[in-house]
Amino acid sequence: MKVALTIAGSDSSGGAGIQADLKAMSLNGVFAESVITALTAQNTRGVSGIMDVTSEFLAKQMDAVFTDIFPDAVKIGMVSDKDLIRTIAIKLKEYGAKNIVLDPVMVATSGSKLLKDDAIEALKGELFPQALLITPNIPEAELISSLKIEDEADMEKAAEKIYEDYGVNVLLKGGHRINDANDYLYANGSGIWIKGERIDNPNTHGTGCTLSSAIAANIAKGYDLEEAIRKAKKYLEGCLKDGLNLGKGSGPMNHAFDIKDEYKK
């Protein structure tokens, strides 16, 4: 069995972060393991507290994973502290980690920056060069590229600029003001649109975590980048179509929509 590692924060409500990553990876057919960067107190209505782990303990977690069950792919989610980002970068390089998918969580849905400037610079300078793919949404791509994105042509320009500036493949996700669910992949010097189906479901907590984790799982299984993304988008569509409705805010999806019934009984 192939193995995928998620490096991210814990979501106490189970809809995003480490919990979503582990579910998505498992349901996409790989063994999932985790390195936790922070504990969060959150639910479908928001985050009420964050407690980062120390750099020393983060390093111990990474040592434990890489010296025993070495991952075939790595997904990195939100890391809010520059020292933690540097620790991750050092350890990934030390162990020769491969197939790194980075979800650069920088901007909240409201438009507020989630990371301080020094953490953003550490992310761009130390983790982007090691990544196979980054998966920014439109506000994050605007921050990374310093370009305003108002239409699909702007998405193409921003993705190409990010690729040229940082030498990393980019999946620029639609859905923020631009289009329904069409993403633009700029990889290895050329771009392609990857179409998606618009699902009318207000419960979208953890969609970014889920997509990047499913991509990492598919890459771990040996799919090329484009096919890994296409399969991950289909999986995400299935999660949304299931119509799970939990919580009083933007609820989680059903990551296990495709699981067999035998062990549910």
C-alpha positions in Angstrom: 0.0 0.0 0.0 1.2 3.5 -0.8 1.6 6.1 1.9 0.7 9.8 2.1 1.7 12.2 4.9 -0.2 15.3 5.9 1.5 18.1 7.8 -1.2 20.4 9.1 -3.2 21.6 12.0 -5.9 19.7 13.9 -9.6 20.7 13.4 -11.6 19.8 16.5 -14.8 19.7 14.5 -13.4 17.1 12.1 -14.3 18.9 8.8 -10.9 20.3 7.8 -7.2 20.2 8.6 -5.6 16.9 9.7 -9.0 15.2 10.2 -10.2 16.0 6.6 -6.7 15.1 5.2 -6.7 11.6 6.9 -10.2 10.8 5.7 -9.5 12.0 2.1 -6.3 10.1 1.8 -7.8 6.9 3.3 -10.8 7.1 1.0 -8.5 7.6 -2.0 -6.7 4.3 -1.3 -3.5 5.1 0.6 -2.3 4.7 4.1 -2.4 8.1 5.8 -0.1 9.4 8.5 0.2 12.9 10.1 2.4 15.5 11.6 0.4 18.0 13.6 1.5 21.7 13.5 -1.2 23.1 15.7 -4.3 22.4 17.8 -7.3 24.5 17.0 -10.6 25.0 18.8 -13.0 25.4 15.9 -16.4 24.4 14.6 -18.5 25.1 11.5 -18.9 28.7 12.7 -15.3 29.7 13.1 -12.0 29.3 15.0 -11.9 30.3 18.7 -8.3 29.3 19.5 -5.0 28.1 18.1 -2.1 26.5 19.9 1.0 25.9 17.8 3.3 23.0 18.6 7.0 23.8 19.3 9.6 23.5 16.6 11.3 20.9 18.6 8.2 18.7 18.9 7.4 19.2 15.2 10.9 18.0 14.3 10.4 14.9 16.5 7.2 14.0 14.7 8.8 14.3 11.3 11.8 12.2 12.5 9.4 9.5 13.7 7.5 9.4 10.4 10.4 9.5 8.0 12.6 7.0 9.8 9.9 4.4 9.9 7.0 4.6 7.4 8.4 6.8 4.6 5.7 8.6 2.7 5.3 8.4 -1.1 3.7 11.9 -1.1 3.4 14.7 1.3 0.6 17.3 1.7 1.3 20.5 3.7 -1.6 22.6 5.0 -1.7 25.7 7.1 1.4 26.5 9.0 1.2 29.9 10.7 4.7 30.4 12.2 7.9 31.1 10.3 10.0 28.9 12.6 7.7 25.9 12.1 7.8 26.5 8.3 11.6 26.5 8.5 11.6 23.3 10.6 9.4 21.6 8.0 11.6 22.7 5.2 14.8 21.5 6.9 13.3 18.1 7.7 11.9 17.6 4.2 15.3 18.3 2.7 17.1 16.2 5.2 15.0 13.1 4.4 14.7 13.8 0.7 10.9 14.0 0.7 9.2 13.8 -2.7 5.9 14.6 -4.3 5.1 17.5 -2.0 1.7 19.2 -2.5 1.4 22.5 -0.7 -1.9 24.2 0.1 -0.7 27.7 0.8 -3.4 28.7 3.3 -2.8 32.5 3.6 -6.2 34.3 3.3 -9.5 33.7 5.0 -12.8 33.5 3.1 -13.5 37.0 4.4 -10.3 38.2 2.7 -8.3 38.7 5.9 -4.6 37.6 5.9 -4.1 34.5 8.1 -0.3 34.6 8.1 2.1 37.4 9.1 4.4 38.7 6.4 7.5 36.9 7.7 5.6 33.6 7.6 4.4 34.2 4.1 8.0 35.0 3.0 9.3 31.8 4.7 6.6 29.8 3.0 7.5 31.2 -0.5 11.3 31.1 0.1 11.6 27.7 1.8 8.7 25.5 1.0 7.7 26.6 -2.6 11.1 25.4 -4.0 10.6 21.9 -2.6 7.0 21.5 -3.7 5.8 19.6 -6.8 2.5 21.6 -6.7 0.9 24.5 -4.9 -2.9 24.9 -4.8 -3.8 28.5 -4.0 -7.3 30.0 -4.3 -7.7 33.3 -6.0 -7.1 35.6 -3.0 -3.9 33.6 -2.2 -2.8 33.7 -5.8 -3.2 37.5 -5.8 -1.0 37.7 -2.7 1.7 35.5 -4.1 1.7 37.0 -7.6 1.0 40.6 -6.6 -1.5 40.6 -9.5 -5.3 41.5 -9.4 -7.4 38.5 -10.6 -10.8 39.5 -12.0 -11.3 37.0 -14.8 -10.0 33.8 -16.3 -7.4 35.6 -18.3 -6.0 37.0 -15.1 -6.0 33.5 -13.6 -3.8 32.4 -16.4 -1.4 35.3 -16.0 -1.1 34.9 -12.3 -0.4 31.2 -12.4 2.2 31.6 -15.1 3.9 34.4 -13.1 4.0 32.3 -9.9 5.5 29.4 -11.9 8.1 31.7 -13.4 8.9 33.5 -10.0 9.1 30.4 -7.9 9.7 27.5 -10.2 6.7 25.5 -8.8 3.7 24.0 -10.6 0.5 25.9 -9.8 -3.2 24.7 -9.6 -5.1 28.0 -9.3 -8.5 27.2 -8.0 -11.6 28.9 -9.4 -14.8 29.6 -7.5 -13.9 32.9 -5.9 -15.7 35.5 -8.0 -14.4 34.1 -11.3 -16.1 30.9 -12.3 -18.0 28.0 -10.7 -15.5 25.2 -10.3 -12.9 25.5 -13.1 -9.2 25.4 -12.1 -6.2 26.4 -14.1 -3.1 24.2 -14.0 0.2 25.7 -15.0 2.9 23.0 -14.9 6.2 22.4 -16.6 5.9 25.6 -18.7 2.4 25.2 -20.1 -1.2 25.7 -18.9 -4.5 23.8 -19.1 -8.0 24.3 -17.8 -9.4 21.5 -15.7 -13.2 21.8 -15.6 -15.3 21.0 -12.6 -19.0 20.6 -11.8 -20.6 23.3 -9.8 -22.3 21.6 -6.8 -25.1 23.6 -5.0 -24.1 22.9 -1.4 -23.4 25.6 1.2 -21.5 23.1 3.4 -18.0 23.5 2.0 -15.9 23.4 5.2 -12.5 21.7 4.4 -12.8 21.7 0.6 -9.3 23.0 0.0 -7.8 20.5 2.5 -9.7 17.7 0.9 -8.7 18.5 -2.6 -5.0 18.9 -1.9 -5.0 15.6 0.2 -6.7 13.7 -2.6 -4.2 15.0 -5.1 -1.3 13.9 -2.9 -2.9 10.4 -2.5 -3.3 10.0 -6.2 0.3 11.1 -6.8 1.4 8.6 -4.2 -0.4 5.9 -6.2 1.6 6.9 -9.3 -0.8 9.0 -11.3 0.7 11.9 -13.2 0.0 15.4 -12.0 -2.9 16.2 -14.4 -4.7 12.9 -13.8 -4.1 13.1 -10.0 -5.9 16.5 -10.1 -8.8 15.3 -12.2 -9.4 12.3 -10.0 -9.2 14.5 -6.9 -11.7 16.9 -8.3 -14.2 14.1 -9.0 -13.8 12.8 -5.5 -14.4 16.3 -4.1 -17.6 16.6 -6.2 -18.8 13.3 -4.8 -18.2 14.5 -1.2 -20.3 17.7 -1.9 -23.0 15.9 -3.8 -23.7 13.6 -0.8 -25.4 16.6 0.9 -24.2 16.0 4.5 -25.7 18.8 6.7 -24.2 19.1 10.1 -23.5 22.1 12.4 -24.8 25.6 12.6 -22.4 27.2 10.1 -20.7 26.1 6.9 -20.7 22.4 7.6 -18.3 19.5 6.7 -18.6 17.1 3.7 -19.0 13.4 3.8 -15.5 12.2 2.9 -16.8 8.6 3.2 -19.6 8.9 0.7 -18.2 6.1 -1.4 -17.4 3.6 1.4 -19.1 0.2 1.3 -22.0 -0.4 3.7 -20.7 -3.7 5.3 -19.1 -2.1 8.3 -21.7 0.6 8.8 -24.3 -1.9 10.0 
